[in-house]
């Protein structure tokens, strides 16, 4: 059959307007990133010169933040990666255990526990900052290794705050896995532990990847709790340490701050690209036979 001639009006009404909306949204999302990169490459250290994007280009801010002895950027960077990495792994493991228990087992208090998880998430973590500080201060008197100004204590606080919502998120995904798989494995003599580690975890890999990514990003960007619990400069994370560069009203080194923000974003981008294949591939390769 002969092809119909191209008509712009018909194409625009069918799909063209969607492309325009998509392009506008992409440009809107990329503009802050472009502005931060332009500020990071601005050797003057101010934001006023960054209004003209890439008018001046240099790597002075990157050199300054990496070599300044008063700014232990590499220490902050290492603390952030360690805290965020451990928090992400522990969140996925503990959340998966709890979600599997709620999804597959029937026990007293199960419904109350699920409702409690939802209700607790209604209150922002900011309301608990004072209580967290007092609690960690009291714990530090008995166990200094997990009290104030310790990375272990901060990780424990992060785990407690994220376990509820992640458990409920995983619980819904675990329910999509047919229970007949568990029953078939039990007939072959497998227990709950073997079913969980060898079968279920492979089928729910997409949600595990999503939770790990969200937990890592949240830990890297978190500021309030980290600024309260981590007192010494050498113990602080990037979110807390970089704020010091712009806290002085007389001189705020926004160029170095932007350079540090760009470097801090690299692990998040790398982790997203690494987990993307598991998120997309797990949805298709994890089919149930």
Legacy VTK file of the C-alpha trace (Angstrom):
# vtk DataFile Version 3.0
C-alpha trace
ASCII
DATASET POLYDATA
POINTS 289 float
0.000 0.000 0.000
1.342 3.490 -0.777
2.588 5.418 2.236
0.567 8.418 3.318
2.304 11.771 2.927
3.759 13.240 6.089
1.506 15.776 7.748
3.002 17.836 10.541
-0.339 18.577 12.196
-1.319 14.929 12.426
2.140 13.942 13.694
2.076 16.719 16.311
-1.358 15.714 17.598
-0.374 12.045 17.788
3.168 12.028 19.204
4.890 15.322 18.474
3.672 17.161 21.559
5.031 14.339 23.716
8.521 14.837 22.260
8.361 18.564 22.945
7.286 18.012 26.547
10.065 15.448 26.970
12.731 17.800 25.611
11.532 20.645 27.861
11.634 18.405 30.934
15.132 17.157 30.083
16.411 20.727 29.660
14.718 21.755 32.909
16.388 18.846 34.734
19.836 19.406 33.232
20.017 23.145 33.890
20.953 22.862 37.627
23.615 20.311 36.745
25.062 22.554 34.040
25.018 25.523 36.415
26.873 23.585 39.148
29.509 22.367 36.666
29.956 25.932 35.401
30.401 27.155 38.979
32.897 24.366 39.717
34.981 25.423 36.723
34.880 29.090 37.712
38.309 29.950 39.186
37.028 33.069 41.008
35.152 31.099 43.663
31.915 33.088 43.447
28.495 32.456 41.956
28.139 35.852 40.304
30.586 34.937 37.561
28.729 31.690 36.919
25.635 33.482 35.655
27.378 33.589 32.288
27.776 29.846 31.880
31.338 28.697 31.220
32.568 32.268 30.729
35.739 31.289 32.615
37.031 27.739 32.779
39.690 26.366 35.111
40.369 23.554 37.536
41.562 25.786 40.363
38.572 24.918 42.564
39.200 21.177 42.186
42.879 21.600 43.044
42.024 23.855 45.976
39.535 21.506 47.565
41.760 18.447 47.102
44.974 20.025 48.401
43.835 22.492 51.063
45.021 21.131 54.452
42.188 22.973 56.217
39.608 21.072 54.146
39.990 17.276 54.594
37.877 16.548 51.537
39.272 13.072 50.909
38.571 12.103 54.528
34.988 13.340 54.218
34.653 11.527 50.914
35.911 8.252 52.397
33.610 8.597 55.422
30.633 9.186 53.155
31.345 6.188 50.932
31.853 3.903 53.916
28.722 5.037 55.754
26.533 5.043 52.641
27.838 1.669 51.433
27.365 -0.117 54.753
23.956 1.486 55.236
22.786 0.418 51.775
23.922 -3.201 52.188
22.545 -3.528 55.718
19.260 -1.864 54.743
18.726 -4.288 51.877
19.592 -7.328 54.001
17.527 -6.423 57.065
14.638 -5.106 54.989
14.541 -8.265 52.882
14.500 -10.452 55.992
11.636 -8.471 57.514
9.675 -8.329 54.251
10.030 -12.084 53.722
8.775 -12.725 57.251
5.730 -10.490 56.810
4.990 -11.911 53.361
5.424 -15.644 53.954
4.881 -16.248 57.671
1.778 -15.863 59.818
2.444 -14.883 63.426
0.855 -12.922 66.239
1.205 -9.178 65.736
1.840 -9.385 61.989
-0.983 -7.033 60.985
-0.212 -4.638 63.839
3.442 -4.585 62.756
2.567 -3.699 59.162
0.228 -0.922 60.275
2.860 0.409 62.688
5.416 0.590 59.882
3.083 2.780 57.833
2.069 5.004 60.759
5.648 5.639 61.893
6.588 6.896 58.425
4.024 9.692 58.767
6.348 11.567 61.145
9.442 13.206 59.603
12.831 12.240 60.953
13.494 15.869 61.859
11.083 15.551 64.788
13.278 12.873 66.346
16.610 14.723 66.118
16.588 15.826 69.765
15.559 12.366 70.954
18.216 10.752 68.770
20.899 13.044 70.185
19.917 12.321 73.794
19.643 8.599 73.095
23.045 8.378 71.411
24.594 10.491 74.182
23.262 8.077 76.805
24.401 5.047 74.791
27.848 6.608 74.402
28.275 6.727 78.175
28.008 2.937 78.309
29.289 1.975 74.831
31.489 4.763 73.407
32.035 2.847 70.167
28.395 3.323 69.105
27.600 6.661 70.725
27.990 10.242 69.598
30.683 11.157 67.071
30.960 7.591 65.749
30.229 6.230 62.304
28.690 3.067 63.756
26.184 5.113 65.712
25.222 7.134 62.642
24.766 3.954 60.593
22.512 2.503 63.285
20.364 5.648 63.219
20.130 5.494 59.411
19.124 1.835 59.559
16.425 2.518 62.111
14.980 5.364 60.072
14.958 3.583 56.714
14.036 0.060 57.763
10.305 0.735 58.037
9.578 2.232 54.636
11.943 -0.148 52.844
10.367 -3.153 54.548
6.909 -2.100 53.428
8.212 -1.427 49.901
9.812 -4.871 49.700
6.768 -6.506 51.280
4.589 -5.542 48.330
7.149 -6.902 45.867
7.599 -10.156 47.814
3.848 -10.740 47.581
4.106 -10.834 43.778
6.293 -13.962 43.969
3.954 -17.009 43.918
3.858 -18.938 47.172
3.790 -22.153 45.129
7.556 -21.762 44.672
8.050 -21.935 48.428
5.777 -24.948 48.678
7.650 -26.802 45.924
10.971 -26.068 47.631
9.612 -27.297 50.980
8.590 -30.575 49.360
12.208 -31.000 48.304
13.317 -30.500 51.905
14.362 -26.834 51.789
13.872 -24.684 54.867
13.007 -20.989 55.113
16.656 -19.906 55.090
17.511 -21.883 51.955
14.364 -20.723 50.170
15.123 -17.119 51.055
18.804 -17.032 50.095
18.777 -19.311 47.031
15.375 -18.659 45.440
13.526 -15.595 46.656
16.442 -13.148 46.607
17.081 -13.884 42.932
13.453 -13.275 41.996
13.244 -9.974 43.876
16.559 -8.604 42.617
14.935 -5.515 41.015
13.481 -4.217 44.287
16.725 -4.990 46.115
18.607 -2.854 43.602
16.113 -0.002 43.932
16.275 -0.019 47.736
20.085 -0.160 47.703
20.268 2.785 45.313
17.749 4.899 47.242
19.435 4.104 50.555
22.873 5.010 49.199
21.627 8.309 47.766
19.780 9.203 50.966
22.853 8.505 53.104
25.110 10.596 50.859
22.721 13.570 50.863
21.631 13.416 54.527
22.729 16.443 56.520
20.640 17.073 59.650
21.298 13.890 61.621
24.930 13.682 60.494
25.597 17.272 61.581
24.136 16.549 65.025
25.869 13.223 65.703
29.277 13.817 64.082
31.161 16.487 65.984
34.834 16.172 65.043
35.865 17.409 61.608
37.666 14.167 60.752
34.515 12.166 61.445
32.119 14.218 59.340
30.609 13.373 55.962
30.660 15.366 52.741
27.215 16.874 53.277
28.359 18.317 56.607
31.918 19.183 55.651
31.130 20.969 52.392
28.642 23.217 54.173
31.549 24.787 56.057
32.886 26.154 52.771
29.823 28.374 52.352
28.896 28.996 56.007
31.087 32.087 56.312
28.963 35.115 55.286
32.059 37.170 54.454
33.582 34.670 52.063
31.727 31.666 50.732
33.835 29.548 48.391
30.988 28.438 46.134
33.371 27.308 43.425
35.081 24.798 45.724
31.681 23.787 47.112
30.445 23.088 43.583
33.605 21.152 42.766
33.096 18.992 45.841
29.450 18.463 44.918
30.439 17.315 41.432
32.972 14.844 42.828
30.452 13.611 45.414
27.926 12.910 42.652
30.269 10.567 40.776
29.761 7.505 43.058
25.988 7.950 42.910
26.023 8.085 39.124
28.356 5.091 38.933
26.147 3.057 41.271
23.046 3.962 39.290
24.651 2.885 36.018
25.859 -0.352 37.629
22.461 -1.253 39.112
20.472 -0.161 36.092
21.053 -3.449 34.275
19.841 -5.368 37.315
16.727 -3.223 37.607
15.816 -3.537 33.940
17.201 -7.028 33.339
15.695 -8.459 36.493
12.192 -7.549 35.336
12.569 -9.688 32.227
15.093 -12.372 33.212
13.430 -13.102 36.550
10.429 -14.816 34.979
8.740 -17.597 36.947
8.424 -20.872 35.156
LINES 1 290
289 0 1 2 3 4 5 6 7 8 9 10 11 12 13 14 15 16 17 18 19 20 21 22 23 24 25 26 27 28 29 30 31 32 33 34 35 36 37 38 39 40 41 42 43 44 45 46 47 48 49 50 51 52 53 54 55 56 57 58 59 60 61 62 63 64 65 66 67 68 69 70 71 72 73 74 75 76 77 78 79 80 81 82 83 84 85 86 87 88 89 90 91 92 93 94 95 96 97 98 99 100 101 102 103 104 105 106 107 108 109 110 111 112 113 114 115 116 117 118 119 120 121 122 123 124 125 126 127 128 129 130 131 132 133 134 135 136 137 138 139 140 141 142 143 144 145 146 147 148 149 150 151 152 153 154 155 156 157 158 159 160 161 162 163 164 165 166 167 168 169 170 171 172 173 174 175 176 177 178 179 180 181 182 183 184 185 186 187 188 189 190 191 192 193 194 195 196 197 198 199 200 201 202 203 204 205 206 207 208 209 210 211 212 213 214 215 216 217 218 219 220 221 222 223 224 225 226 227 228 229 230 231 232 233 234 235 236 237 238 239 240 241 242 243 244 245 246 247 248 249 250 251 252 253 254 255 256 257 258 259 260 261 262 263 264 265 266 267 268 269 270 271 272 273 274 275 276 277 278 279 280 281 282 283 284 285 286 287 288
